[in-house]
Amino acid sequence: MAGKKDIVWIADRIVAQMQTSLSAKLTSLQTEYNDGIVLDSIPNARMFVAEKQVLPALPFLTVIPDRSDAVPLSGESRYDIEYHYLTVAVADGGNIDEERLKKRMARYVRAVEEVCIDNRTLNGSVTDVMVFEKQYAPLLASKTGLLQEGQVSLRVQTHP
């Protein structure tokens, strides 16, 4: 691709990387922990850009574009170097024990983080992907079960 890579294009690349790599990483973590906690694969149709008004079946993954910065004071903007900040959020839940759901969510978040670390250039699409932080939302309860969300905040550096 010639020219600048905007944040939505980058979000699409992150979704594509997750569709390619996340399932194998989840299987690897199940093997590593070996404690009977199953991490369901997230189907490609449940990986998307931005939030949905009606939640799809759980688990699902969404990539949320947050902001883009050129760094004018450092001189990097002269070379079209930009930084894009995105959040990869995973939601899981159902009729499940609270502790089991917390452990599953921590592993989904770890899997997302490791896919980003293992694929820092998103197959040559970007210059670098850096994981900034991991966060976990409080458990939400309803009549049908529990819902938990985990987020991985990323900074992606691009250069045409």
MIVEXMAR-485762 format. One record per residue: x, y, z of N, C-alpha, C in turn; residue in three letters; chain. Coordinates in nm, 2 decimals. Layout:
# MIVEXMAR-485762
[[X Y Z] [X Y Z] [X Y Z] 'ALA' 'A'] ...
//
This chain:
# MIVEXMAR-485762
[[0.08 -0.12 0.00] [0.00 0.00 0.00] [0.09 0.12 0.00] 'MET' 'A'] [[0.06 0.21 -0.09] [0.14 0.34 -0.09] [0.07 0.44 0.00] 'ALA' 'A'] [[0.15 0.54 0.05] [0.09 0.64 0.13] [0.07 0.61 0.27] 'GLY' 'A'] [[-0.01 0.69 0.34] [-0.03 0.67 0.48] [-0.13 0.56 0.51] 'LYS' 'A'] [[-0.11 0.50 0.62] [-0.19 0.39 0.66] [-0.28 0.44 0.78] 'LYS' 'A'] [[-0.41 0.46 0.75] [-0.49 0.52 0.86] [-0.53 0.42 0.96] 'ASP' 'A'] [[-0.59 0.47 1.07] [-0.61 0.39 1.19] [-0.71 0.28 1.16] 'ILE' 'A'] [[-0.81 0.30 1.07] [-0.91 0.19 1.04] [-0.85 0.08 0.96] 'VAL' 'A'] [[-0.76 0.12 0.87] [-0.68 0.02 0.79] [-0.60 -0.07 0.89] 'TRP' 'A'] [[-0.54 0.00 0.99] [-0.46 -0.08 1.09] [-0.55 -0.17 1.17] 'ILE' 'A'] [[-0.66 -0.12 1.21] [-0.76 -0.20 1.28] [-0.79 -0.33 1.20] 'ALA' 'A'] [[-0.82 -0.31 1.07] [-0.84 -0.42 0.99] [-0.73 -0.52 0.99] 'ASP' 'A'] [[-0.60 -0.47 0.98] [-0.49 -0.56 0.99] [-0.48 -0.64 1.12] 'ARG' 'A'] [[-0.51 -0.57 1.23] [-0.51 -0.64 1.36] [-0.62 -0.75 1.36] 'ILE' 'A'] [[-0.74 -0.72 1.31] [-0.84 -0.82 1.31] [-0.79 -0.94 1.22] 'VAL' 'A'] [[-0.73 -0.91 1.11] [-0.68 -1.02 1.02] [-0.58 -1.10 1.09] 'ALA' 'A'] [[-0.49 -1.04 1.17] [-0.38 -1.11 1.24] [-0.44 -1.20 1.35] 'GLN' 'A'] [[-0.55 -1.15 1.42] [-0.61 -1.23 1.52] [-0.68 -1.35 1.46] 'MET' 'A'] [[-0.75 -1.32 1.34] [-0.82 -1.43 1.27] [-0.72 -1.54 1.23] 'GLN' 'A'] [[-0.60 -1.51 1.20] [-0.50 -1.60 1.16] [-0.43 -1.67 1.28] 'THR' 'A'] [[-0.40 -1.60 1.39] [-0.31 -1.65 1.49] [-0.38 -1.68 1.63] 'SER' 'A'] [[-0.49 -1.62 1.66] [-0.55 -1.63 1.79] [-0.58 -1.78 1.83] 'LEU' 'A'] [[-0.65 -1.85 1.74] [-0.69 -1.98 1.78] [-0.58 -2.07 1.82] 'SER' 'A'] [[-0.47 -2.07 1.75] [-0.35 -2.15 1.79] [-0.29 -2.10 1.92] 'ALA' 'A'] [[-0.29 -1.97 1.95] [-0.24 -1.92 2.07] [-0.33 -1.97 2.19] 'LYS' 'A'] [[-0.46 -1.97 2.17] [-0.55 -2.02 2.27] [-0.53 -2.17 2.30] 'LEU' 'A'] [[-0.51 -2.25 2.20] [-0.48 -2.39 2.22] [-0.35 -2.40 2.29] 'THR' 'A'] [[-0.25 -2.33 2.26] [-0.12 -2.33 2.33] [-0.13 -2.30 2.48] 'SER' 'A'] [[-0.21 -2.20 2.51] [-0.23 -2.16 2.65] [-0.31 -2.27 2.73] 'LEU' 'A'] [[-0.41 -2.33 2.66] [-0.48 -2.44 2.73] [-0.38 -2.55 2.76] 'GLN' 'A'] [[-0.29 -2.59 2.67] [-0.19 -2.69 2.70] [-0.10 -2.65 2.81] 'THR' 'A'] [[-0.05 -2.52 2.81] [0.04 -2.47 2.91] [-0.02 -2.48 3.05] 'GLU' 'A'] [[-0.14 -2.43 3.07] [-0.21 -2.43 3.20] [-0.25 -2.57 3.24] 'TYR' 'A'] [[-0.31 -2.65 3.15] [-0.35 -2.79 3.17] [-0.43 -2.80 3.30] 'ASN' 'A'] [[-0.53 -2.72 3.32] [-0.61 -2.72 3.44] [-0.76 -2.75 3.41] 'ASP' 'A'] [[-0.79 -2.78 3.28] [-0.93 -2.81 3.25] [-1.01 -2.69 3.20] 'GLY' 'A'] [[-0.96 -2.57 3.21] [-1.03 -2.46 3.17] [-1.02 -2.45 3.01] 'ILE' 'A'] [[-1.13 -2.45 2.95] [-1.14 -2.45 2.80] [-1.15 -2.31 2.75] 'VAL' 'A'] [[-1.07 -2.27 2.65] [-1.08 -2.14 2.59] [-1.14 -2.16 2.45] 'LEU' 'A'] [[-1.26 -2.12 2.44] [-1.33 -2.14 2.31] [-1.27 -2.05 2.21] 'ASP' 'A'] [[-1.25 -2.10 2.09] [-1.20 -2.02 1.97] [-1.30 -1.92 1.94] 'SER' 'A'] [[-1.26 -1.80 1.90] [-1.35 -1.70 1.85] [-1.36 -1.71 1.70] 'ILE' 'A'] [[-1.48 -1.74 1.65] [-1.50 -1.75 1.51] [-1.46 -1.61 1.44] 'PRO' 'A'] [[-1.41 -1.62 1.32] [-1.38 -1.50 1.24] [-1.49 -1.40 1.23] 'ASN' 'A'] [[-1.62 -1.45 1.22] [-1.73 -1.36 1.21] [-1.76 -1.28 1.34] 'ALA' 'A'] [[-1.69 -1.32 1.45] [-1.71 -1.25 1.58] [-1.58 -1.17 1.61] 'ARG' 'A'] [[-1.50 -1.14 1.51] [-1.39 -1.05 1.53] [-1.41 -0.93 1.43] 'MET' 'A'] [[-1.42 -0.81 1.48] [-1.46 -0.70 1.40] [-1.40 -0.57 1.45] 'PHE' 'A'] [[-1.42 -0.46 1.38] [-1.37 -0.33 1.41] [-1.49 -0.25 1.47] 'VAL' 'A'] [[-1.46 -0.19 1.59] [-1.56 -0.10 1.66] [-1.66 -0.18 1.74] 'ALA' 'A'] [[-1.73 -0.11 1.82] [-1.83 -0.17 1.91] [-1.96 -0.20 1.83] 'GLU' 'A'] [[-2.03 -0.30 1.88] [-2.16 -0.33 1.83] [-2.27 -0.29 1.92] 'LYS' 'A'] [[-2.39 -0.25 1.87] [-2.50 -0.21 1.96] [-2.56 -0.34 2.01] 'GLN' 'A'] [[-2.57 -0.44 1.93] [-2.62 -0.57 1.98] [-2.51 -0.66 1.98] 'VAL' 'A'] [[-2.48 -0.71 2.10] [-2.36 -0.80 2.12] [-2.38 -0.94 2.05] 'LEU' 'A'] [[-2.28 -0.98 1.98] [-2.29 -1.11 1.92] [-2.27 -1.22 2.03] 'PRO' 'A'] [[-2.28 -1.35 1.99] [-2.26 -1.46 2.08] [-2.12 -1.44 2.14] 'ALA' 'A'] [[-2.10 -1.49 2.26] [-1.97 -1.49 2.33] [-1.89 -1.62 2.30] 'LEU' 'A'] [[-1.76 -1.61 2.30] [-1.68 -1.49 2.31] [-1.67 -1.42 2.18] 'PRO' 'A'] [[-1.63 -1.29 2.19] [-1.61 -1.21 2.07] [-1.49 -1.11 2.09] 'PHE' 'A'] [[-1.44 -1.06 1.98] [-1.32 -0.97 1.99] [-1.35 -0.85 1.90] 'LEU' 'A'] [[-1.32 -0.73 1.95] [-1.34 -0.61 1.87] [-1.21 -0.53 1.88] 'THR' 'A'] [[-1.18 -0.46 1.77] [-1.06 -0.37 1.77] [-1.12 -0.23 1.76] 'VAL' 'A'] [[-1.09 -0.14 1.86] [-1.15 -0.01 1.86] [-1.04 0.09 1.83] 'ILE' 'A'] [[-1.05 0.17 1.72] [-0.95 0.27 1.70] [-0.98 0.39 1.80] 'PRO' 'A'] [[-0.87 0.43 1.87] [-0.88 0.53 1.97] [-0.84 0.67 1.92] 'ASP' 'A'] [[-0.71 0.68 1.87] [-0.66 0.81 1.82] [-0.53 0.78 1.74] 'ARG' 'A'] [[-0.49 0.88 1.66] [-0.37 0.88 1.58] [-0.29 1.01 1.61] 'SER' 'A'] [[-0.16 1.00 1.62] [-0.08 1.11 1.65] [0.04 1.11 1.55] 'ASP' 'A'] [[0.06 1.23 1.49] [0.19 1.25 1.43] [0.27 1.33 1.53] 'ALA' 'A'] [[0.40 1.32 1.54] [0.47 1.38 1.65] [0.55 1.50 1.59] 'VAL' 'A'] [[0.49 1.62 1.57] [0.55 1.73 1.50] [0.67 1.78 1.57] 'PRO' 'A'] [[0.68 1.78 1.70] [0.79 1.84 1.77] [0.92 1.76 1.76] 'LEU' 'A'] [[0.90 1.63 1.74] [1.02 1.54 1.73] [1.08 1.53 1.59] 'SER' 'A'] [[1.01 1.59 1.49] [1.06 1.58 1.36] [1.02 1.45 1.28] 'GLY' 'A'] [[0.96 1.36 1.36] [0.91 1.23 1.29] [0.80 1.26 1.19] 'GLU' 'A'] [[0.72 1.36 1.21] [0.61 1.39 1.12] [0.66 1.42 0.98] 'SER' 'A'] [[0.79 1.47 0.97] [0.85 1.51 0.84] [0.87 1.38 0.75] 'ARG' 'A'] [[0.88 1.27 0.82] [0.90 1.14 0.75] [0.77 1.05 0.75] 'TYR' 'A'] [[0.66 1.12 0.78] [0.53 1.05 0.78] [0.52 0.93 0.88] 'ASP' 'A'] [[0.60 0.94 0.99] [0.59 0.85 1.10] [0.47 0.89 1.18] 'ILE' 'A'] [[0.38 0.79 1.21] [0.26 0.82 1.29] [0.25 0.71 1.39] 'GLU' 'A'] [[0.18 0.75 1.50] [0.15 0.65 1.61] [0.00 0.64 1.62] 'TYR' 'A'] [[-0.05 0.52 1.62] [-0.20 0.50 1.62] [-0.23 0.42 1.75] 'HIS' 'A'] [[-0.33 0.46 1.82] [-0.36 0.39 1.95] [-0.49 0.32 1.93] 'TYR' 'A'] [[-0.49 0.19 1.96] [-0.61 0.11 1.95] [-0.63 0.02 2.07] 'LEU' 'A'] [[-0.75 -0.02 2.09] [-0.78 -0.11 2.20] [-0.84 -0.24 2.14] 'THR' 'A'] [[-0.78 -0.35 2.18] [-0.84 -0.48 2.14] [-0.91 -0.53 2.26] 'VAL' 'A'] [[-1.05 -0.55 2.25] [-1.13 -0.59 2.36] [-1.19 -0.73 2.33] 'ALA' 'A'] [[-1.19 -0.81 2.43] [-1.24 -0.95 2.43] [-1.35 -0.96 2.53] 'VAL' 'A'] [[-1.47 -1.01 2.49] [-1.58 -1.03 2.59] [-1.61 -1.18 2.59] 'ALA' 'A'] [[-1.64 -1.23 2.71] [-1.67 -1.37 2.73] [-1.77 -1.38 2.85] 'ASP' 'A'] [[-1.83 -1.49 2.86] [-1.93 -1.50 2.97] [-2.02 -1.62 2.95] 'GLY' 'A'] [[-2.13 -1.61 3.02] [-2.23 -1.72 3.02] [-2.26 -1.77 3.16] 'GLY' 'A'] [[-2.32 -1.88 3.16] [-2.36 -1.94 3.29] [-2.24 -2.02 3.34] 'ASN' 'A'] [[-2.15 -1.94 3.40] [-2.02 -1.99 3.44] [-1.98 -1.94 3.58] 'ILE' 'A'] [[-1.90 -2.01 3.65] [-1.85 -1.97 3.78] [-1.76 -1.84 3.77] 'ASP' 'A'] [[-1.77 -1.75 3.86] [-1.70 -1.63 3.85] [-1.55 -1.65 3.84] 'GLU' 'A'] [[-1.49 -1.73 3.93] [-1.35 -1.75 3.92] [-1.30 -1.81 3.79] 'GLU' 'A'] [[-1.38 -1.91 3.74] [-1.34 -1.97 3.61] [-1.35 -1.87 3.50] 'ARG' 'A'] [[-1.45 -1.78 3.50] [-1.46 -1.67 3.40] [-1.34 -1.58 3.41] 'LEU' 'A'] [[-1.30 -1.54 3.53] [-1.19 -1.45 3.55] [-1.06 -1.51 3.49] 'LYS' 'A'] [[-1.04 -1.64 3.52] [-0.92 -1.70 3.47] [-0.93 -1.71 3.31] 'LYS' 'A'] [[-1.04 -1.74 3.26] [-1.06 -1.75 3.11] [-1.03 -1.61 3.05] 'ARG' 'A'] [[-1.08 -1.51 3.11] [-1.06 -1.37 3.06] [-0.91 -1.34 3.06] 'MET' 'A'] [[-0.84 -1.37 3.17] [-0.70 -1.34 3.18] [-0.62 -1.41 3.07] 'ALA' 'A'] [[-0.66 -1.53 3.04] [-0.60 -1.60 2.93] [-0.63 -1.55 2.79] 'ARG' 'A'] [[-0.75 -1.51 2.77] [-0.78 -1.45 2.64] [-0.70 -1.32 2.62] 'TYR' 'A'] [[-0.69 -1.24 2.73] [-0.61 -1.12 2.72] [-0.46 -1.15 2.69] 'VAL' 'A'] [[-0.41 -1.25 2.76] [-0.27 -1.29 2.74] [-0.25 -1.34 2.60] 'ARG' 'A'] [[-0.35 -1.41 2.55] [-0.34 -1.46 2.41] [-0.33 -1.35 2.31] 'ALA' 'A'] [[-0.42 -1.25 2.33] [-0.42 -1.13 2.24] [-0.28 -1.06 2.25] 'VAL' 'A'] [[-0.23 -1.04 2.37] [-0.10 -0.97 2.39] [0.01 -1.05 2.32] 'GLU' 'A'] [[0.01 -1.18 2.34] [0.12 -1.26 2.28] [0.11 -1.26 2.12] 'GLU' 'A'] [[-0.01 -1.26 2.07] [-0.02 -1.26 1.92] [0.04 -1.12 1.87] 'VAL' 'A'] [[0.01 -1.02 1.95] [0.06 -0.88 1.91] [0.22 -0.88 1.92] 'CYS' 'A'] [[0.27 -0.94 2.02] [0.42 -0.94 2.04] [0.48 -1.03 1.94] 'ILE' 'A'] [[0.42 -1.15 1.91] [0.48 -1.24 1.81] [0.47 -1.19 1.67] 'ASP' 'A'] [[0.38 -1.09 1.65] [0.36 -1.04 1.51] [0.37 -0.89 1.51] 'ASN' 'A'] [[0.48 -0.84 1.56] [0.50 -0.69 1.58] [0.48 -0.61 1.45] 'ARG' 'A'] [[0.50 -0.66 1.34] [0.48 -0.58 1.21] [0.35 -0.62 1.14] 'THR' 'A'] [[0.27 -0.70 1.20] [0.14 -0.74 1.13] [0.17 -0.79 0.99] 'LEU' 'A'] [[0.26 -0.88 0.98] [0.30 -0.94 0.85] [0.36 -0.83 0.75] 'ASN' 'A'] [[0.44 -0.74 0.81] [0.50 -0.63 0.73] [0.41 -0.52 0.70] 'GLY' 'A'] [[0.29 -0.51 0.76] [0.20 -0.40 0.73] [0.23 -0.27 0.80] 'SER' 'A'] [[0.30 -0.28 0.92] [0.33 -0.17 1.00] [0.47 -0.18 1.05] 'VAL' 'A'] [[0.52 -0.07 1.11] [0.66 -0.07 1.16] [0.67 -0.14 1.29] 'THR' 'A'] [[0.58 -0.12 1.38] [0.59 -0.18 1.51] [0.45 -0.18 1.59] 'ASP' 'A'] [[0.42 -0.28 1.66] [0.31 -0.29 1.75] [0.36 -0.30 1.89] 'VAL' 'A'] [[0.32 -0.21 1.98] [0.36 -0.22 2.12] [0.24 -0.23 2.21] 'MET' 'A'] [[0.25 -0.32 2.30] [0.14 -0.34 2.40] [0.17 -0.24 2.51] 'VAL' 'A'] [[0.07 -0.16 2.54] [0.08 -0.06 2.65] [0.03 -0.11 2.78] 'PHE' 'A'] [[-0.09 -0.16 2.78] [-0.15 -0.21 2.91] [-0.26 -0.30 2.89] 'GLU' 'A'] [[-0.29 -0.38 2.99] [-0.40 -0.47 2.99] [-0.50 -0.43 3.10] 'LYS' 'A'] [[-0.63 -0.43 3.07] [-0.73 -0.39 3.17] [-0.84 -0.49 3.17] 'GLN' 'A'] [[-0.91 -0.50 3.29] [-1.02 -0.60 3.30] [-1.14 -0.52 3.36] 'TYR' 'A'] [[-1.25 -0.53 3.29] [-1.37 -0.46 3.34] [-1.43 -0.55 3.46] 'ALA' 'A'] [[-1.51 -0.49 3.54] [-1.58 -0.57 3.64] [-1.67 -0.67 3.58] 'PRO' 'A'] [[-1.70 -0.78 3.65] [-1.79 -0.88 3.61] [-1.93 -0.82 3.61] 'LEU' 'A'] [[-2.01 -0.84 3.51] [-2.15 -0.80 3.50] [-2.24 -0.92 3.51] 'LEU' 'A'] [[-2.34 -0.91 3.59] [-2.43 -1.03 3.60] [-2.57 -0.99 3.55] 'ALA' 'A'] [[-2.63 -1.10 3.49] [-2.77 -1.08 3.44] [-2.84 -1.21 3.48] 'SER' 'A'] [[-2.97 -1.23 3.44] [-3.05 -1.35 3.46] [-2.99 -1.47 3.39] 'LYS' 'A'] [[-2.92 -1.45 3.28] [-2.87 -1.56 3.20] [-2.72 -1.59 3.23] 'THR' 'A'] [[-2.65 -1.51 3.31] [-2.51 -1.54 3.35] [-2.43 -1.42 3.37] 'GLY' 'A'] [[-2.30 -1.44 3.35] [-2.20 -1.34 3.37] [-2.14 -1.29 3.24] 'LEU' 'A'] [[-2.09 -1.17 3.24] [-2.02 -1.11 3.13] [-1.89 -1.05 3.18] 'LEU' 'A'] [[-1.78 -1.07 3.11] [-1.65 -1.01 3.15] [-1.58 -0.96 3.03] 'GLN' 'A'] [[-1.52 -0.84 3.04] [-1.44 -0.79 2.92] [-1.30 -0.76 2.97] 'GLU' 'A'] [[-1.21 -0.79 2.88] [-1.07 -0.76 2.90] [-1.02 -0.68 2.78] 'GLY' 'A'] [[-0.92 -0.59 2.80] [-0.88 -0.50 2.70] [-0.72 -0.50 2.69] 'GLN' 'A'] [[-0.67 -0.49 2.57] [-0.53 -0.47 2.55] [-0.51 -0.34 2.47] 'VAL' 'A'] [[-0.44 -0.25 2.53] [-0.42 -0.12 2.46] [-0.29 -0.13 2.38] 'SER' 'A'] [[-0.29 -0.08 2.26] [-0.18 -0.09 2.17] [-0.14 0.04 2.11] 'LEU' 'A'] [[-0.01 0.06 2.08] [0.04 0.17 2.00] [0.10 0.11 1.88] 'ARG' 'A'] [[0.06 0.15 1.76] [0.11 0.10 1.64] [0.18 0.21 1.57] 'VAL' 'A'] [[0.31 0.19 1.53] [0.38 0.29 1.46] [0.38 0.25 1.31] 'GLN' 'A'] [[0.35 0.35 1.23] [0.35 0.33 1.08] [0.45 0.43 1.02] 'THR' 'A'] [[0.50 0.39 0.90] [0.58 0.47 0.82] [0.56 0.42 0.67] 'HIS' 'A'] [[0.53 0.51 0.58] [0.50 0.46 0.45] [0.61 0.39 0.38] 'PRO' 'A'] 
//
